[in-house]
Amino acid sequence: MKEDENLVCTLERHFSAIDSKTLKNVALSSLKEPISNLITHLKLIWLNTKHFFKDTQRFKWLMDSIEKEINIKVRKVITNKFTEIDENNLDLASLMLEIKSGYEVISTLKKS
């Protein structure tokens, strides 16, 4: 039972990192590691559970949902950064860095 609890805690941590509803002080560059770890854990779950291994459509739905959530989060963070630039006359360099980080996050997801 202890292993199941550890697995749930680990997955919760990764899912909370990609949750698009949490945007406070988010740096997109910090999402690359949780995404890689989440995909690694999900691969283990897929291989070791009948729930996903025998029904690939369930696993595909889960992966599509994760991809959608990450895309939403990247879009929201970049939009918020763009709004900050408009409101506070910040430089475009910070926006460009955030866009580059967003691209790297999505690339990390695709590679995984």
C-alpha positions in Angstrom: 0.0 0.0 0.0 2.9 2.3 0.7 4.2 2.1 -2.9 0.8 3.0 -4.2 0.7 6.1 -2.0 4.2 7.1 -3.1 3.1 6.7 -6.8 0.0 8.8 -6.3 2.0 11.6 -4.5 4.6 11.5 -7.3 2.0 11.8 -10.0 0.1 14.5 -8.1 3.2 16.6 -7.9 3.8 16.3 -11.7 0.2 17.0 -12.5 0.1 20.0 -10.3 3.2 21.3 -12.1 1.5 21.2 -15.5 -1.9 22.4 -14.2 -3.0 25.4 -16.3 -5.0 26.9 -13.4 -1.9 27.6 -11.4 0.0 30.5 -13.0 1.6 32.3 -10.0 5.3 32.9 -10.5 5.5 30.3 -13.2 8.6 30.0 -15.3 8.1 27.8 -18.3 11.6 26.6 -18.2 10.8 24.9 -14.9 8.3 22.7 -16.6 10.7 20.6 -18.7 11.8 18.4 -15.8 8.3 17.6 -14.4 7.1 16.8 -17.9 10.0 14.3 -18.5 9.4 12.7 -15.1 5.7 12.5 -15.6 6.1 10.8 -18.9 8.6 8.3 -17.4 6.2 7.5 -14.6 3.2 7.1 -17.0 5.3 4.7 -19.2 5.8 2.6 -16.1 2.1 2.7 -15.3 1.2 1.8 -18.8 3.5 -1.2 -18.8 2.5 -2.4 -15.4 -1.3 -2.0 -15.3 -4.0 -3.8 -17.2 -6.2 -0.7 -17.1 -4.1 1.1 -19.6 -2.0 -1.6 -21.2 -5.0 -3.6 -22.6 -6.9 -0.5 -23.6 -4.6 1.9 -25.5 -7.5 4.3 -26.2 -7.6 5.1 -22.4 -3.9 5.8 -22.4 -4.1 7.9 -25.6 -6.9 9.9 -24.0 -4.7 10.6 -21.0 -1.7 11.6 -23.1 -3.9 13.9 -25.2 -5.3 15.5 -22.0 -1.8 16.1 -20.7 -0.7 17.6 -24.0 -3.8 19.9 -24.1 -3.2 21.0 -20.5 0.5 21.8 -21.2 -0.4 23.8 -24.3 -3.0 25.8 -22.4 -0.5 26.6 -19.7 2.2 27.7 -22.1 -0.3 29.9 -24.0 -1.6 31.5 -20.7 1.9 32.2 -19.4 3.0 33.8 -22.6 -0.3 35.8 -22.8 0.2 37.0 -19.2 3.8 38.0 -20.0 2.6 39.9 -23.1 0.0 41.7 -21.0 2.7 42.7 -18.5 4.7 44.2 -21.3 1.7 46.2 -22.5 0.8 47.4 -19.0 4.3 48.1 -17.6 6.3 48.9 -20.8 8.6 46.0 -20.2 11.1 45.1 -22.8 10.4 42.5 -25.5 13.5 40.5 -24.6 11.6 39.0 -21.6 8.7 38.1 -23.8 11.0 36.4 -26.3 12.7 34.4 -23.6 9.3 33.2 -22.4 8.3 32.2 -25.9 11.5 30.3 -26.4 10.9 28.6 -23.0 7.4 27.7 -24.1 8.7 26.2 -27.4 11.3 24.2 -25.4 8.6 22.9 -23.1 6.4 21.7 -26.0 9.5 20.2 -27.7 10.3 18.3 -24.5 6.7 16.9 -24.5 7.0 15.8 -28.1 10.3 14.2 -27.6 9.0 12.3 -24.6 
